[in-house]
Amino acid sequence: MKSTVKLLTFFAFAAILNLTNCKDKGPTPIAPDTRTKSQLITAAEWKWTVSTCDVAVDTDGKDGASTDLLIQMLPCAIDDSYTFKSDSTTLEKTNVKCKTGEPLAWKGTWVFSNSEKNLQWNVTDFNIIELSGSKLVLKHAITTGANTYQITDTYTH
């Protein structure tokens, strides 16, 4: 009888111990990305995935006005990939040429300015909205005649 009580006590203790160790500890926290902005932008090739305007516009004269600019662009304009190199040069590559004889790649320049809040890319000055390990969001203004439009472009990899 004593061995049965000892055995039952042992199983009860094991069950309680097991229950206390099964607490949900939640998801494992993700360590913050500590790379510099230069390291983030040069880490991999970027693909243009979103382009929006603050007001609806009709850039191609075909589908009506929209704030989504990519749906109004030719496939040759949106298939490009962009590589920012650590020597402040860029490489833009395309898979679909817009014109016969057009090169498959173009070189350019980039530099951060305004305490790394802006990106001067070729001849355009962009405000950096987001720069992370997988996403680059840039905003800039385009003036046409008396109208100024705010364009937000998103690149991912």
Contacts in CASP RR format, 6 or more apart in sequence:
PFRMAT RR
TARGET T0000
AUTHOR 0000-0000-0000
METHOD contacts of the structure
MODEL  1
MKSTVKLLTFFAFAAILNLTNCKDKGPTPIAPDTRTKSQLITAAEWKWTV
STCDVAVDTDGKDGASTDLLIQMLPCAIDDSYTFKSDSTTLEKTNVKCKT
GEPLAWKGTWVFSNSEKNLQWNVTDFNIIELSGSKLVLKHAITTGANTYQ
ITDTYTH
33 40 0 8 1.000
33 132 0 8 1.000
33 133 0 8 1.000
35 43 0 8 1.000
35 133 0 8 1.000
37 112 0 8 1.000
37 116 0 8 1.000
37 128 0 8 1.000
37 131 0 8 1.000
38 86 0 8 1.000
38 112 0 8 1.000
40 131 0 8 1.000
40 132 0 8 1.000
40 133 0 8 1.000
41 84 0 8 1.000
41 110 0 8 1.000
41 119 0 8 1.000
41 131 0 8 1.000
41 136 0 8 1.000
42 84 0 8 1.000
42 85 0 8 1.000
42 86 0 8 1.000
43 133 0 8 1.000
43 157 0 8 1.000
44 157 0 8 1.000
45 81 0 8 1.000
45 82 0 8 1.000
45 83 0 8 1.000
45 157 0 8 1.000
46 81 0 8 1.000
46 82 0 8 1.000
46 83 0 8 1.000
46 84 0 8 1.000
46 136 0 8 1.000
46 155 0 8 1.000
46 156 0 8 1.000
46 157 0 8 1.000
47 81 0 8 1.000
47 82 0 8 1.000
47 155 0 8 1.000
47 156 0 8 1.000
47 157 0 8 1.000
48 70 0 8 1.000
48 78 0 8 1.000
48 80 0 8 1.000
48 82 0 8 1.000
48 153 0 8 1.000
48 154 0 8 1.000
48 155 0 8 1.000
49 70 0 8 1.000
49 154 0 8 1.000
49 155 0 8 1.000
49 156 0 8 1.000
50 70 0 8 1.000
50 152 0 8 1.000
50 153 0 8 1.000
50 154 0 8 1.000
51 68 0 8 1.000
51 69 0 8 1.000
51 70 0 8 1.000
51 73 0 8 1.000
51 151 0 8 1.000
51 152 0 8 1.000
51 153 0 8 1.000
51 154 0 8 1.000
52 67 0 8 1.000
52 68 0 8 1.000
52 69 0 8 1.000
52 151 0 8 1.000
52 152 0 8 1.000
53 67 0 8 1.000
53 69 0 8 1.000
53 149 0 8 1.000
53 150 0 8 1.000
53 151 0 8 1.000
54 67 0 8 1.000
54 149 0 8 1.000
54 150 0 8 1.000
54 151 0 8 1.000
54 152 0 8 1.000
55 67 0 8 1.000
55 149 0 8 1.000
56 65 0 8 1.000
56 66 0 8 1.000
56 67 0 8 1.000
57 65 0 8 1.000
57 66 0 8 1.000
57 67 0 8 1.000
57 69 0 8 1.000
57 149 0 8 1.000
58 64 0 8 1.000
58 65 0 8 1.000
58 66 0 8 1.000
58 72 0 8 1.000
59 69 0 8 1.000
59 72 0 8 1.000
59 73 0 8 1.000
60 72 0 8 1.000
60 73 0 8 1.000
61 72 0 8 1.000
62 72 0 8 1.000
63 71 0 8 1.000
63 72 0 8 1.000
66 72 0 8 1.000
69 151 0 8 1.000
70 78 0 8 1.000
74 98 0 8 1.000
75 96 0 8 1.000
76 94 0 8 1.000
76 96 0 8 1.000
76 97 0 8 1.000
76 98 0 8 1.000
77 98 0 8 1.000
79 94 0 8 1.000
79 95 0 8 1.000
79 96 0 8 1.000
80 92 0 8 1.000
80 93 0 8 1.000
80 94 0 8 1.000
81 92 0 8 1.000
81 93 0 8 1.000
82 90 0 8 1.000
82 91 0 8 1.000
82 92 0 8 1.000
82 155 0 8 1.000
83 90 0 8 1.000
83 91 0 8 1.000
83 92 0 8 1.000
83 93 0 8 1.000
84 90 0 8 1.000
84 110 0 8 1.000
85 91 0 8 1.000
88 109 0 8 1.000
88 110 0 8 1.000
88 111 0 8 1.000
89 107 0 8 1.000
89 108 0 8 1.000
89 109 0 8 1.000
89 110 0 8 1.000
90 107 0 8 1.000
90 108 0 8 1.000
90 109 0 8 1.000
90 110 0 8 1.000
90 121 0 8 1.000
90 122 0 8 1.000
91 105 0 8 1.000
91 106 0 8 1.000
91 107 0 8 1.000
91 108 0 8 1.000
92 105 0 8 1.000
92 106 0 8 1.000
92 107 0 8 1.000
92 108 0 8 1.000
93 104 0 8 1.000
93 105 0 8 1.000
94 102 0 8 1.000
94 104 0 8 1.000
94 105 0 8 1.000
97 104 0 8 1.000
108 122 0 8 1.000
109 120 0 8 1.000
109 121 0 8 1.000
109 122 0 8 1.000
110 119 0 8 1.000
110 120 0 8 1.000
110 121 0 8 1.000
110 122 0 8 1.000
111 119 0 8 1.000
111 120 0 8 1.000
112 118 0 8 1.000
112 119 0 8 1.000
112 120 0 8 1.000
113 119 0 8 1.000
113 120 0 8 1.000
113 125 0 8 1.000
116 128 0 8 1.000
117 127 0 8 1.000
117 128 0 8 1.000
118 125 0 8 1.000
118 126 0 8 1.000
118 127 0 8 1.000
118 128 0 8 1.000
119 125 0 8 1.000
119 126 0 8 1.000
119 128 0 8 1.000
119 138 0 8 1.000
120 126 0 8 1.000
121 138 0 8 1.000
124 140 0 8 1.000
125 140 0 8 1.000
126 138 0 8 1.000
126 139 0 8 1.000
126 140 0 8 1.000
126 153 0 8 1.000
127 138 0 8 1.000
127 139 0 8 1.000
127 140 0 8 1.000
128 136 0 8 1.000
128 137 0 8 1.000
128 138 0 8 1.000
129 137 0 8 1.000
129 138 0 8 1.000
129 139 0 8 1.000
129 152 0 8 1.000
130 136 0 8 1.000
130 137 0 8 1.000
131 137 0 8 1.000
134 156 0 8 1.000
134 157 0 8 1.000
135 154 0 8 1.000
135 155 0 8 1.000
135 156 0 8 1.000
136 154 0 8 1.000
136 155 0 8 1.000
136 156 0 8 1.000
137 152 0 8 1.000
137 153 0 8 1.000
137 154 0 8 1.000
137 155 0 8 1.000
138 152 0 8 1.000
138 153 0 8 1.000
138 154 0 8 1.000
138 155 0 8 1.000
139 150 0 8 1.000
139 151 0 8 1.000
139 152 0 8 1.000
139 153 0 8 1.000
140 150 0 8 1.000
140 151 0 8 1.000
140 153 0 8 1.000
141 148 0 8 1.000
141 149 0 8 1.000
141 150 0 8 1.000
141 151 0 8 1.000
142 148 0 8 1.000
142 149 0 8 1.000
142 151 0 8 1.000
143 149 0 8 1.000
END
